């Protein structure tokens, strides 16, 4: 298994993973999906890490490193869209992409990394094992803007 940055050529594999990520609404193979993915990849400060196993991308995580004014101007980071192919879970793939994202945030001198996880997917314990805590802040969402 290797972890690498995904490229626009990885769109078909990423689309498969995105389809498994959403639990509330089906992921539609929107004809603009590849362009949206390319836009994410091109966004300054954003990286999508993929775990490649058996020649295929089996897990991914998106890291956004964002500029900041507080903490001496050090950036902060946000991790989103962490997903492992349902047929390859329990093999350390998510842990590997998360560690790559954490290492990249540290290399960017981020003072913190934030993430949210759905309450229904039982991933809290996974993130806690990586050192994340839900004790300090409350995550909140405003949708359908």
NUKE-864949 format. One record per residue (C-alpha): residue in one letter; x, y, z. Coordinates in steps of 0.02 Angstrom, whole numbers, plus 50000, padded with zeros to 5 digits. Layout:
aXYZ...
***
This chain:
x500005000050000x500605017449959x499895034549998x500025048249868x499185064249814x497735060949698x497665068749525x496255072049403x496635054949326x496025047349490x494275054249466x493415037349428x494105029649588x493725045349688x491935045449620x491705027649680x492305032549854x491235048349860x489735037449818x490095027049973x490365042350082x488625049650078x487395040750191x485925052750174x485785055549989x486415045449842x487945051749753x487465055549575x488745053249439x488525071249390x489345075349223x490175090049311x490925078949448x492605077349364x492715096249345x492235098849527x493585086449579x494865095449470x494355111749552x494665104549725x496355097949672x496825114949599x496285124749753x497755132749843x498095124250009x497045108949968x497695091249949x496785074849924x497765059949988x497395042549923x497895025449985x498285014249838x498114995649869x498134982449734x498404995949604x496795005049649x496365019949758x495465011949906x495405026450031x495545045450027x495515060950137x495465079250090x496545091850183x496255110650175x497605121750250x496885139050277x497685155850315x497385163350486x497665179450583x497755172450760x499105160950830x500475171550755x499765169850580x499955150950582x498685142250471x497395129850529x496845114250439x495225105550402x495045087250353x493505081950255x492835067450154x493785053250235x493195036950159x493805019250132x493065007450005x491814996350097x492694980550037x494394986250104x494004992750277x495004987050428x496654986450332x497405002850394x497035012550234x496055026650318x497375027750453x498705029650318x497825043850225x497415052450389x499245051450443x499775058850276x498555073150300x499125075850480x500955075950424x500565088450286x499655099950408x501145099150526x502335102950382x501255118150341x501465123850523x499595122650557x499185125550739x497665114050736x496715101850628x494825101250634x493645088250566x491845083150585x491145065750571x489375059850559x488625053350719x487855038550630x489445031050557x490335025950718x491985034050666x492255044350824x493315030750905x494395029650749x494785048250756x495075047850943x496405034350917x497275046650800x497285059850938x495735069950894x494575075451034x492795081851037x493015089451209x493635106751162x492395113051033x490675109250966x490505106350780x489005114650702x488295115050527x487195127150429x486555118650272x485505122750120x486135140350097
***
